[in-house]
Structures are given as C-alpha cells and as structure tokens.
Amino acid sequence: MENPNNITNNEFNELDDMRQQINAIKDKVEEQGHLNVRLVKDAIRGKMKGVHHTIMLLAVATMLCMPLFIWMKYEENLSWPLIIVTIVMMLGSLIADYFINRIDVSRMGDDMVETARRLTQMKAHRSKAHRISLTAALLWLLWFIYEFYTSHLSMGVEAARLSVIPLIVGATLGATLGVFIYHKMQCANDEMIRQINEITRDQ
C-alpha cells in the first residue's frame, strides 16, 4: 500500500509545478503585452513624425511661392489686393497647420487614451480646415483667373483665353496634390487611432 505522505508530496509537487507554469505563462503574456504597447508607441510616433515632415515641406514650398506672386504682380500687372489676400491665405494656412498638428511626438503614447483623444481632435480640426481651405481657394482662383485674363486682353480675347489655360491646369494639379496629402494625413491619423484602440481594448 502506498504511503499517504508520498501521495500528498506528489500532489504538492504537481501543484507547485503547475503554479510555476502558470506564472511563467502570465509573465510571458505580460511581457508580450508590454512589447506590443512599445511597438504601437514607436509606430504612432513614426507616423506623426511623417506628418510633421510633410507639413514642413509644404511650409517651405509656401514660403518660396510668396516671392513668386509678388513677381507676378509686376510681371502680369495684377492688383495689390489680390497679392495681399494671396499671401495672407498662405500664412493663414501655415498657422492653421501648425496649431492643428501641434503635438509633442516624444510623449505620444505615454497616455494612450489622451493620445487617442488628441488624434481624434486633430483629425476633426484638419477636416474642418480642409473644407474652409477648398472654399477659399476656389474663390481665390476665380479672382486670380479674372485678373490674369483682363491683364492679357490687350493681346486680344483669344490670347487672353489661352493665357488662363495653364493656370487652370496648374490649379487642378495643385488641388489634386492637396487632396492627396490631406487624405494621406487623415489615413495616418485613422491608423494611429486604430492601433491605440486595439491596445487599450486588450488591456
């Protein structure tokens, strides 16, 4: 007959081994969770840095365009009100981009809930600014084409009409590029929010 003490010891050893295995699994799960959180933090910081780099390139391009419009004022006999409004719109766009996308990238992800809230707010503000910009740009373009057309009437009506075709083509390409960049940044926002939601849901 087997000694009861041996049975108790065997059961105790089995329970102890099982407890160690469970603890090892828990440690592995926690370690994997921490790794996932760190990877998400790195991913959203990288995406936000990409957004900031895009905005910086747009800011540089905008600053380079300002002297071009001043040159066009004299070269194409455009009005000062048009040029001033153009420069004000450009500066307004730069300022709006700065405030909409202002976020400390180095601290993104430290508080996942707050980061998601900021990104959601950023997306909504960018969408509103985009709608305003499109409306303002359309009105500005009509004004610009009108002045450009009238400044070339001395060359004849047909020549004046032909002169505005490059403007329309350029404006169409510029608008297409602007919409593409806007959707690219909004998609980056959506991806960052989705990753944060997955992490917070699993925690």
N, C-alpha and C positions, 0 to 999 in steps of 0.2 A: 504493500500500500504506500502511495506517495506521500511524503511528508507535507502536511498543510503549510508549514513555514516556507517550503520550496515553492509551492503554488502561489503564495502571497508575494514572495520575492519576484517570481517570474512575471506576475501581473503588474507589479510595481515597475519592473524594468521595462515592460512593454508600454505602460502608460508614460513612463519617462521618455522613452524613445519617440513615442507618438507626439508628446508635448514638444520635444526638440524639433521634430519635423515640421510641426505646425508653426512654431516660432520662426524656423528658417524660411518657410513659405511666406509668412507675414512680412519678414524682413525683406525678402526678395520683391514682394508686391509693393512695399513702401518705397524701396529703392527705385523700382521701375517707375512708380508714380512721380517721385522727385525728378527722375531723369526726363520724363515726359513734360513736366512743368518747365524744366530748364530749357528743353528743346523748343517749346512753344514761346517762351520768353525771347530766346535768340531769334526765332523766326519772325515774331512781330516787330522786334527791334530792327531786324534787317529790312523788312518790308517798309517800315516807317522811314528808315534812312533813305531807301529808294525814292519814296515820295518827296522827301526833303531835297534830294539831289535834283529831281525833276523840276521842282519849284525854283531851285537856284538857277538852273539852266534857262528857265522861262524868264526869270528876273533879269539875267544877263542879256538875253535876246531883246527884252523890252527896253532896257536902258540903251542898247545900241540903236534901236529903232527911233528913239526920240530925236537925235540929231538929224536923222533921215527925213522926218516930217518937217523939221524946220528948214532944211534944204529945199524940200518940195514946195514950201510956202513961197519961196522966191523964184524957184525954177518954173513952177506951174501957175504962179500968180493966184495962190489960194488965200483965203481970208485968215486973219489972225484969230478970230473967234473959233474957227474950225480947228486950227492948230492947238490953241489953248485947251479946248474941250478934249481933243485927242490925247494930249499929254496928261491932263487931269484924269481921264479914264484909265490910262496906263498906270499912273501912280496909284489910283484907287484900287485897281486890280492887284497890284503888288502888295499893298497894305492889307487888303482883304485876305489874300493867300497867306500872308504871314500870321494873321490872327486866327484864321480858321485852322491852320495846320500847326499851330504853336503847341508843342508838347515836348517834354523832356524825354528824349529817346532812351537815355541811360537808365531811367527809372520805370520805363514801361514794363509791365508785368509784375512789378513788386506787389501791387494790389490788383488782382485780376478783375475784380468787379468794377473798381474805379477806372481801370484801363478800358474795359468794355464800354462803360458809360461815356468816357471821353471820345472814344472812337465812333460811337453811335451819334453823339452830338456833332462831331466833326463831319460825318457823312451828311447829316441833315443840313448843316450850315453850308457845306460845299454845294449841295443840290440847290439850295435857295440862291446862292451867289451865282451859280451857273445859269439859272433861269433869268436872273436880272442882267447878267452879262450878255446873254444872247439877244435879249430885247434891246439893250443899249447899243450893242454892236450893229444890229440891223438898222436902227435909226441913224447911227453914225455913218454907216456905209452909204445909205441913201443920200445923206447930206454931202458926203465926200464925192460920190459919183456925180451929183448935180454940179458942184463947184468945179470939178475936173472937166466935166462936159462943157460948161459955159466958158471956161477959160480957153477951150480949144475951138470955140465957134468961129473965131476969126480965120481959122483954116478951112472953114466950110462945115456944113452939117454932117456930111458923110464922114469926113475926117474926125470930127468930134465924136461921132458914134463909135468909130473904130478905136478911138483912143481909150474908151472906157472898157473895152473887152478884156484887156489884160488885168484891169482892176477887178472885174467880176470873177475871172478865173483865179486870180491870186486870193481873193476873199473866200471863194469856195474851198480852195485848198487849205487856207488858214483855218476856216471854220471846221473842216473835216478833221484836221490835226488837233484842234482844240477839243472837239467832242471825243476823239480817240483818247487823248490824255486824261480827260475828265473821267471817262468810263474805266480807264486803267486804274486810276487812283481810287475810284469807288469800289472796284473789284478787289483791290488790295485791302481796303477797309473791311469789306464783307468777309474776306478770307481770315483776317486777323480776329474779327469778332467770332467767326465760326470756331476757330481753334480755341479761343478763350472759353466759349460756351461748352465745348467738349470736355475741357479740363475741369471746369467748375462743376459740371454735371457729374463727373466721375468721382469728385472729391466727397 
